[in-house]
Amino acid sequence: MDFKNKIIDLLKKETNLKQITLEIPPSESFGDYSFPCFQLSKQLKKSPNQIAENLSKKLKAQFIEKIETKGHYLNFFIKKELITKEVLTKPKSLPKKNKTILIESPGPNTNKPLHIGHLRNIALGISLSNIFKTLGNKTINVDIINDRGIHICKSMLAYKLYGKNKEPNKKPDHFVGDFYVLYSKKQSKESEKQIQEMLVKWENKDPETIKLWKKMNDWAIKGIYQTYKEFGLKIQKTYYESQHFNKGKKIVLDAYKKGLFEKDKEGAIIYNLEKEDLGKKILLRADGTSIYITQDIYLAKQRYEDYKFDKMIYIVATEQIYHFKVLFKVLKKLGYKFADNCYHLAYGMVNLPEGKMKSREGKVVDADDLIKNTTELAKKQIKKREKNISKQELEKRSKVIALGAIKFYLLKYDAKKDFTFNPEESISFEGETGPYIQYSYARASSILRKEKPPKNIDYSLLNHPIEISLIKQISQFPEVIQKAAKDLKPNLITNYTYNLAQKFNEYYHECNILKSEKQLKNARLNLISSVRTVISSSLNLLGIETLERM
């Protein structure tokens, strides 16, 4: 039985509202579902508190144990035995959306390796892709490789001047990045002039410059994709800036001729958005050269032609909020119907505790270095717990724990917020961390290895307050997934999973499961099996592997 929709039907019948919003209360003491009565205040011309009192006396159903009011909220309590039976015998199926969701992530440059910010981007992309897939959607992960321009020429020039035709003697994207750093150290007015000359040569397809560009790009992309693979990112389609940066020009010029855009006094084609407080945005420079938005206009159109997506999500840092606001306005002005289905998921800065880890530039931390350092921290934690572990098992387990720790820590904050990544804290087996959740899963697995639950269960025996609480939390999982998809917030999954793991561990310590009376033990084993399944599903949504032993 879908209790939520049953309550919605009751409310619709009583109130004549077409749209009803039910919420999951912040505390179990407020029931299983809450209805904010201010939705009816304007219609009935009464205070929300008065409406709540009146409705609590009128609404009745066999599955409802009681209805209480708390301020302007109407709180519904479902009969415990019904929730228990429903959750543990007929897990609620998720609605199948059958939409095509396109996710752009992470958009690296080919002049240096990925950094910690890219890992946040990738973690968000993987998680959202998994969440949408779980809801029956087709997800397509696309990437835009920024492989041209002044910043790319910097590493090229440094290699040309100082590289002595060497082949990479380390991970190839780090090898390329070394020359980008070297350019920064050697930068001068002369080198800036040489960079401009190199870019002109590239644009004119000078054979020697193109050969060097291809070689260094191949190195960088190979290394970047090695990191993608290690972190679990699978890209279905890659677009390259070098192939598309000029292709938006015709769209902009044609739109200008139709009177959709105008020219400023210098001759640049602009879109005047001053009425919407977005200023005058240049779409094509006066000299006819394109800028990033010119390319993005073309790419959005091309992607729609490629995939006919129902939603396209750009995962890009908060610095680009203005860019995407304007881009979506431009796409709408051009008459593209898909413009309303484009979203920018902006994410904040990831900082590190002072002195913990420094990159070669002393500014950002390379993704590979973070993974390596966190893996070493995981090894230390594992050795403390299991001194006789084999080398092979240590390597395997430490990598799974490290990647889980990084992903969970990156995803547990609202994407828009800046935060400080603490490597030691992330790898802890206690607190709101990936390893704590993985350990909870392994603990449940350990119990079920000792004794498997039979099929014939008396669920009425599960009446301990923690058991009821666990069952209610399990029942909320489908709604949490749907809300995470709707709001583009994987942190709702991390928060839910942590709370479930906490409750499970409290249950483990308070109720001696394996030493319970036989019928009760069987019911409890079945409950633990359900908890284990939900934790596994949650971690899968976050792109995190489980371990049977920890």
Order of alpha helices (4+ residues) and beta strands (2+ residues): alpha-beta-alpha-alpha-beta-beta-alpha-beta-alpha-beta-alpha-alpha-alpha-alpha-beta-alpha-alpha-beta-beta-beta-alpha-beta-alpha-beta-beta-alpha-alpha-beta-alpha-alpha-alpha-alpha-alpha-alpha
